[in-house]
Amino acid sequence: MFKMCQIFLDELLDSEGKVAAFYKRLMESDDYQEDLEEIKIEQHGKKNENKSDNKKKSAPKWFDMRAPLPPGSNSTISCSDWSGCGPGLDSFMWEFQECSLLTVQTGLSDKSMFPPRPFRLDWLDNHCQAKFGVSPQPYALVEEWGFDDLVGHGASYILFTNGLDDMWSYGCHLQNVSDTIVTLNFPNGAHHSDINHAGPHKEDTDNLREGYGQITNILTQWLKDIRVAGTSY
């Protein structure tokens, strides 16, 4: 992603040159090759068994505009998540979640770098019906699990972590809810960097590395408290 952004900061390239350089680098990426492979699977029902290990030498000369599209029938470049769904089967599953129970009501304001686009539930409903034949249920999880009043519904021993450089953090709990529903915020944490199951990593920021220690200490103490109390959750 950093290398992609650097292309658009290159003052020696004009607009057409930046777009051309962007697609050229995209075509050389492993992600693009995987997207093309998923298109073949979707169209022909099986994986290409003769795929060469030497991907770069056999890279296509033209960018396949289907590659950024989510898979499945009735796919469009617009998806249920207006921040972008991406290609591949992962995006297909993510979009179905947004079209059913995990409705994220996000829009684009006139202060963003994108054209203004306020959230509209009627647009989402039409899109989801065309794509999956389902309608979004934006309040189902709240009604089922009591997310609007965790303490009142008896919830406990929940640890929320947020990377504050991730835009999704704005829709999360940023402060402790109770003594056993707590929040850890990482000022320079990025998207998913706070939930890497293999961490801490040598390339993580200092506060992320410290955060893994805090997480370990909190969970360890909770397990001790539960064991002493003789209860299970």
MIGULUM-313294 format. One record per residue (C-alpha): x negated, y, z negated; residue number from 0; residue in three letters. Coordinates in steps of 0.2 Angstrom, whole numbers, plus 5000, padded with zeros to 4 digits. Each point is the difference from the previous one (the first is absolute). Layout:
<node X="X" Y="Y" Z="Z" num="NUM" residu="ala"/>
...
***
This chain:
<node X="5000" Y="5000" Z="5000" num="0" residu="met"/>
<node X="4986" Y="5012" Z="4996" num="1" residu="phe"/>
<node X="4992" Y="4997" Z="5017" num="2" residu="lys"/>
<node X="5017" Y="5003" Z="5008" num="3" residu="met"/>
<node X="5002" Y="5017" Z="4991" num="4" residu="cys"/>
<node X="4982" Y="5005" Z="5005" num="5" residu="gln"/>
<node X="5005" Y="4999" Z="5019" num="6" residu="ile"/>
<node X="5013" Y="5014" Z="4997" num="7" residu="phe"/>
<node X="4987" Y="5011" Z="4991" num="8" residu="leu"/>
<node X="4988" Y="4998" Z="5015" num="9" residu="asp"/>
<node X="4999" Y="5018" Z="5007" num="10" residu="glu"/>
<node X="4991" Y="4994" Z="5015" num="11" residu="leu"/>
<node X="5015" Y="4991" Z="5006" num="12" residu="leu"/>
<node X="5016" Y="5008" Z="5008" num="13" residu="asp"/>
<node X="5017" Y="4993" Z="4996" num="14" residu="ser"/>
<node X="5000" Y="4987" Z="5014" num="15" residu="glu"/>
<node X="4983" Y="4995" Z="4995" num="16" residu="gly"/>
<node X="5005" Y="4997" Z="4982" num="17" residu="lys"/>
<node X="5015" Y="4990" Z="5005" num="18" residu="val"/>
<node X="4990" Y="4989" Z="5011" num="19" residu="ala"/>
<node X="4986" Y="4997" Z="4987" num="20" residu="ala"/>
<node X="5013" Y="4996" Z="4987" num="21" residu="phe"/>
<node X="5008" Y="4986" Z="5011" num="22" residu="tyr"/>
<node X="4983" Y="4994" Z="5006" num="23" residu="lys"/>
<node X="4995" Y="4997" Z="4982" num="24" residu="arg"/>
<node X="5017" Y="4993" Z="4996" num="25" residu="leu"/>
<node X="4998" Y="4987" Z="5014" num="26" residu="met"/>
<node X="4984" Y="4995" Z="4993" num="27" residu="glu"/>
<node X="5007" Y="4996" Z="4982" num="28" residu="ser"/>
<node X="5004" Y="4983" Z="4994" num="29" residu="asp"/>
<node X="5017" Y="5006" Z="4995" num="30" residu="asp"/>
<node X="5004" Y="5004" Z="5018" num="31" residu="tyr"/>
<node X="4995" Y="4983" Z="5005" num="32" residu="gln"/>
<node X="5011" Y="4992" Z="4987" num="33" residu="glu"/>
<node X="5015" Y="5011" Z="5005" num="34" residu="asp"/>
<node X="4998" Y="4994" Z="5018" num="35" residu="leu"/>
<node X="4999" Y="4982" Z="4994" num="36" residu="glu"/>
<node X="5016" Y="5002" Z="4991" num="37" residu="glu"/>
<node X="5008" Y="5007" Z="5015" num="38" residu="ile"/>
<node X="4995" Y="4984" Z="5010" num="39" residu="lys"/>
<node X="5007" Y="4990" Z="4986" num="40" residu="ile"/>
<node X="5017" Y="5009" Z="5000" num="41" residu="glu"/>
<node X="5001" Y="4999" Z="5019" num="42" residu="gln"/>
<node X="4994" Y="4982" Z="5002" num="43" residu="his"/>
<node X="5004" Y="4992" Z="4984" num="44" residu="gly"/>
<node X="4982" Y="4994" Z="4996" num="45" residu="lys"/>
<node X="4983" Y="5006" Z="4997" num="46" residu="lys"/>
<node X="4987" Y="5002" Z="5014" num="47" residu="asn"/>
<node X="4988" Y="4985" Z="4996" num="48" residu="glu"/>
<node X="4987" Y="5006" Z="5013" num="49" residu="asn"/>
<node X="4997" Y="5017" Z="4991" num="50" residu="lys"/>
<node X="4981" Y="5004" Z="5002" num="51" residu="ser"/>
<node X="4990" Y="5003" Z="4984" num="52" residu="asp"/>
<node X="4991" Y="5014" Z="5010" num="53" residu="asn"/>
<node X="5015" Y="5012" Z="5000" num="54" residu="lys"/>
<node X="4990" Y="5016" Z="5004" num="55" residu="lys"/>
<node X="4994" Y="4993" Z="5017" num="56" residu="lys"/>
<node X="5018" Y="4995" Z="5006" num="57" residu="ser"/>
<node X="5008" Y="5016" Z="4993" num="58" residu="ala"/>
<node X="5014" Y="5006" Z="5011" num="59" residu="pro"/>
<node X="4997" Y="5016" Z="5011" num="60" residu="lys"/>
<node X="5018" Y="5008" Z="4996" num="61" residu="trp"/>
<node X="5008" Y="5002" Z="4983" num="62" residu="phe"/>
<node X="5016" Y="4990" Z="4998" num="63" residu="asp"/>
<node X="5013" Y="5012" Z="4994" num="64" residu="met"/>
<node X="5010" Y="4986" Z="4992" num="65" residu="arg"/>
<node X="4986" Y="4997" Z="4988" num="66" residu="ala"/>
<node X="5005" Y="5013" Z="4987" num="67" residu="pro"/>
<node X="5019" Y="4994" Z="5001" num="68" residu="leu"/>
<node X="5007" Y="4990" Z="4986" num="69" residu="pro"/>
<node X="5004" Y="4982" Z="5006" num="70" residu="pro"/>
<node X="5017" Y="4993" Z="5002" num="71" residu="gly"/>
<node X="5015" Y="5005" Z="5011" num="72" residu="ser"/>
<node X="5006" Y="5018" Z="5002" num="73" residu="asn"/>
<node X="4983" Y="5007" Z="4994" num="74" residu="ser"/>
<node X="4997" Y="5019" Z="5001" num="75" residu="thr"/>
<node X="4985" Y="5011" Z="4996" num="76" residu="ile"/>
<node X="5011" Y="5007" Z="4986" num="77" residu="ser"/>
<node X="5003" Y="4988" Z="4986" num="78" residu="cys"/>
<node X="5009" Y="5000" Z="4983" num="79" residu="ser"/>
<node X="4985" Y="5007" Z="4991" num="80" residu="asp"/>
<node X="4997" Y="5017" Z="5008" num="81" residu="trp"/>
<node X="4982" Y="5001" Z="4994" num="82" residu="ser"/>
<node X="4997" Y="4985" Z="5012" num="83" residu="gly"/>
<node X="5002" Y="4981" Z="5000" num="84" residu="cys"/>
<node X="4986" Y="4995" Z="5012" num="85" residu="gly"/>
<node X="4999" Y="4985" Z="5011" num="86" residu="pro"/>
<node X="5000" Y="4981" Z="4995" num="87" residu="gly"/>
<node X="5010" Y="4989" Z="4989" num="88" residu="leu"/>
<node X="4996" Y="5009" Z="4984" num="89" residu="asp"/>
<node X="5009" Y="5015" Z="5007" num="90" residu="ser"/>
<node X="5014" Y="4990" Z="5005" num="91" residu="phe"/>
<node X="5002" Y="4993" Z="4982" num="92" residu="met"/>
<node X="4998" Y="5018" Z="4993" num="93" residu="trp"/>
<node X="5013" Y="5007" Z="5011" num="94" residu="glu"/>
<node X="5012" Y="4987" Z="4996" num="95" residu="phe"/>
<node X="4998" Y="5004" Z="4981" num="96" residu="gln"/>
<node X="5003" Y="5019" Z="5004" num="97" residu="glu"/>
<node X="5015" Y="4995" Z="5010" num="98" residu="cys"/>
<node X="5007" Y="4990" Z="4985" num="99" residu="ser"/>
<node X="4996" Y="5002" Z="4982" num="100" residu="leu"/>
<node X="4984" Y="5011" Z="5000" num="101" residu="leu"/>
<node X="5007" Y="5016" Z="5008" num="102" residu="thr"/>
<node X="4987" Y="5014" Z="4999" num="103" residu="val"/>
<node X="5009" Y="5016" Z="5002" num="104" residu="gln"/>
<node X="4986" Y="5011" Z="5008" num="105" residu="thr"/>
<node X="5000" Y="5014" Z="5013" num="106" residu="gly"/>
<node X="4989" Y="5012" Z="5008" num="107" residu="leu"/>
<node X="5000" Y="5018" Z="4994" num="108" residu="ser"/>
<node X="4995" Y="5016" Z="5010" num="109" residu="asp"/>
<node X="4984" Y="5000" Z="4989" num="110" residu="lys"/>
<node X="4993" Y="4984" Z="5007" num="111" residu="ser"/>
<node X="4990" Y="4997" Z="5016" num="112" residu="met"/>
<node X="5014" Y="4991" Z="5008" num="113" residu="phe"/>
<node X="5016" Y="5008" Z="5008" num="114" residu="pro"/>
<node X="5014" Y="5002" Z="4986" num="115" residu="pro"/>
<node X="5011" Y="4985" Z="4998" num="116" residu="arg"/>
<node X="5011" Y="4999" Z="4984" num="117" residu="pro"/>
<node X="5005" Y="4983" Z="4994" num="118" residu="phe"/>
<node X="5017" Y="4994" Z="5007" num="119" residu="arg"/>
<node X="5008" Y="4984" Z="4993" num="120" residu="leu"/>
<node X="5012" Y="4999" Z="5015" num="121" residu="asp"/>
<node X="4985" Y="5000" Z="5012" num="122" residu="trp"/>
<node X="4992" Y="4986" Z="4989" num="123" residu="leu"/>
<node X="5016" Y="4990" Z="5000" num="124" residu="asp"/>
<node X="5002" Y="5001" Z="5019" num="125" residu="asn"/>
<node X="4981" Y="4995" Z="5002" num="126" residu="his"/>
<node X="5001" Y="4985" Z="4988" num="127" residu="cys"/>
<node X="5016" Y="4994" Z="5008" num="128" residu="gln"/>
<node X="4992" Y="5000" Z="5017" num="129" residu="ala"/>
<node X="4984" Y="4992" Z="4994" num="130" residu="lys"/>
<node X="5006" Y="4987" Z="4987" num="131" residu="phe"/>
<node X="5019" Y="5001" Z="4999" num="132" residu="gly"/>
<node X="4999" Y="5006" Z="4982" num="133" residu="val"/>
<node X="5004" Y="5016" Z="4991" num="134" residu="ser"/>
<node X="4988" Y="5008" Z="4987" num="135" residu="pro"/>
<node X="5005" Y="4999" Z="4982" num="136" residu="gln"/>
<node X="4991" Y="5014" Z="4992" num="137" residu="pro"/>
<node X="5007" Y="4998" Z="4982" num="138" residu="tyr"/>
<node X="5001" Y="4981" Z="4999" num="139" residu="ala"/>
<node X="4983" Y="4998" Z="4991" num="140" residu="leu"/>
<node X="5004" Y="5014" Z="4987" num="141" residu="val"/>
<node X="5017" Y="4992" Z="4996" num="142" residu="glu"/>
<node X="4993" Y="4982" Z="4999" num="143" residu="glu"/>
<node X="4984" Y="5004" Z="4990" num="144" residu="trp"/>
<node X="5004" Y="5017" Z="4991" num="145" residu="gly"/>
<node X="4985" Y="5009" Z="5008" num="146" residu="phe"/>
<node X="5008" Y="5016" Z="4995" num="147" residu="asp"/>
<node X="4999" Y="4996" Z="4982" num="148" residu="asp"/>
<node X="4987" Y="4988" Z="4996" num="149" residu="leu"/>
<node X="5000" Y="5002" Z="4981" num="150" residu="val"/>
<node X="5018" Y="5000" Z="4999" num="151" residu="gly"/>
<node X="5001" Y="4983" Z="5009" num="152" residu="his"/>
<node X="4987" Y="4993" Z="4988" num="153" residu="gly"/>
<node X="4985" Y="5000" Z="5012" num="154" residu="ala"/>
<node X="4983" Y="4998" Z="4992" num="155" residu="ser"/>
<node X="4982" Y="4996" Z="5005" num="156" residu="tyr"/>
<node X="4999" Y="5008" Z="5017" num="157" residu="ile"/>
<node X="4984" Y="5009" Z="5006" num="158" residu="leu"/>
<node X="5002" Y="5012" Z="5014" num="159" residu="phe"/>
<node X="4984" Y="5005" Z="5010" num="160" residu="thr"/>
<node X="4999" Y="5014" Z="5012" num="161" residu="asn"/>
<node X="4987" Y="5006" Z="5012" num="162" residu="gly"/>
<node X="5004" Y="5019" Z="5001" num="163" residu="leu"/>
<node X="4993" Y="5002" Z="5018" num="164" residu="asp"/>
<node X="5014" Y="4988" Z="5005" num="165" residu="asp"/>
<node X="5015" Y="5009" Z="5005" num="166" residu="met"/>
<node X="5011" Y="4986" Z="4993" num="167" residu="trp"/>
<node X="4994" Y="5005" Z="4983" num="168" residu="ser"/>
<node X="5013" Y="5015" Z="5000" num="169" residu="tyr"/>
<node X="5014" Y="4987" Z="4999" num="170" residu="gly"/>
<node X="4992" Y="4991" Z="4985" num="171" residu="cys"/>
<node X="5000" Y="5001" Z="4981" num="172" residu="his"/>
<node X="4985" Y="5012" Z="4997" num="173" residu="leu"/>
<node X="5002" Y="5001" Z="4981" num="174" residu="gln"/>
<node X="5003" Y="4987" Z="4986" num="175" residu="asn"/>
<node X="5018" Y="4995" Z="4998" num="176" residu="val"/>
<node X="4998" Y="4991" Z="4983" num="177" residu="ser"/>
<node X="4986" Y="4992" Z="4990" num="178" residu="asp"/>
<node X="5001" Y="4984" Z="5010" num="179" residu="thr"/>
<node X="5005" Y="5008" Z="5017" num="180" residu="ile"/>
<node X="4984" Y="5010" Z="5004" num="181" residu="val"/>
<node X="4992" Y="5008" Z="5015" num="182" residu="thr"/>
<node X="4982" Y="5002" Z="5006" num="183" residu="leu"/>
<node X="4996" Y="5013" Z="5013" num="184" residu="asn"/>
<node X="4984" Y="5001" Z="5011" num="185" residu="phe"/>
<node X="4997" Y="5017" Z="5007" num="186" residu="pro"/>
<node X="4990" Y="4994" Z="5015" num="187" residu="asn"/>
<node X="5009" Y="4983" Z="5002" num="188" residu="gly"/>
<node X="5006" Y="4997" Z="5017" num="189" residu="ala"/>
<node X="5014" Y="4989" Z="5007" num="190" residu="his"/>
<node X="4999" Y="4982" Z="4992" num="191" residu="his"/>
<node X="4983" Y="5004" Z="4993" num="192" residu="ser"/>
<node X="5007" Y="4998" Z="4983" num="193" residu="asp"/>
<node X="5007" Y="4983" Z="5002" num="194" residu="ile"/>
<node X="4985" Y="4991" Z="5009" num="195" residu="asn"/>
<node X="5000" Y="4983" Z="4992" num="196" residu="his"/>
<node X="4981" Y="4998" Z="5003" num="197" residu="ala"/>
<node X="4995" Y="5016" Z="4992" num="198" residu="gly"/>
<node X="4991" Y="5009" Z="4993" num="199" residu="pro"/>
<node X="4990" Y="5002" Z="5016" num="200" residu="his"/>
<node X="4983" Y="5008" Z="5002" num="201" residu="lys"/>
<node X="5007" Y="5013" Z="5012" num="202" residu="glu"/>
<node X="5015" Y="5005" Z="4988" num="203" residu="asp"/>
<node X="4999" Y="5017" Z="4992" num="204" residu="thr"/>
<node X="4995" Y="5002" Z="4982" num="205" residu="asp"/>
<node X="5018" Y="5003" Z="4993" num="206" residu="asn"/>
<node X="5006" Y="4984" Z="5010" num="207" residu="leu"/>
<node X="4986" Y="4990" Z="4992" num="208" residu="arg"/>
<node X="5004" Y="5007" Z="4983" num="209" residu="glu"/>
<node X="5018" Y="4996" Z="5004" num="210" residu="gly"/>
<node X="4997" Y="4982" Z="5002" num="211" residu="tyr"/>
<node X="4993" Y="4999" Z="4983" num="212" residu="gly"/>
<node X="5015" Y="5010" Z="4993" num="213" residu="gln"/>
<node X="5012" Y="4988" Z="5008" num="214" residu="ile"/>
<node X="4991" Y="4985" Z="4993" num="215" residu="thr"/>
<node X="5000" Y="5007" Z="4983" num="216" residu="asn"/>
<node X="5018" Y="5004" Z="5000" num="217" residu="ile"/>
<node X="5006" Y="4983" Z="5007" num="218" residu="leu"/>
<node X="4989" Y="4991" Z="4988" num="219" residu="thr"/>
<node X="5007" Y="5009" Z="4985" num="220" residu="gln"/>
<node X="5018" Y="4997" Z="5006" num="221" residu="trp"/>
<node X="4996" Y="4982" Z="5001" num="222" residu="leu"/>
<node X="4993" Y="5000" Z="4983" num="223" residu="lys"/>
<node X="5015" Y="5009" Z="4993" num="224" residu="asp"/>
<node X="5012" Y="4988" Z="5008" num="225" residu="ile"/>
<node X="4991" Y="4985" Z="4994" num="226" residu="arg"/>
<node X="5000" Y="5007" Z="4982" num="227" residu="val"/>
<node X="5019" Y="5004" Z="5001" num="228" residu="ala"/>
<node X="5003" Y="4983" Z="5007" num="229" residu="gly"/>
<node X="5010" Y="5006" Z="5014" num="230" residu="thr"/>
<node X="4999" Y="4998" Z="5019" num="231" residu="ser"/>
<node X="5005" Y="5012" Z="5015" num="232" residu="tyr"/>
***
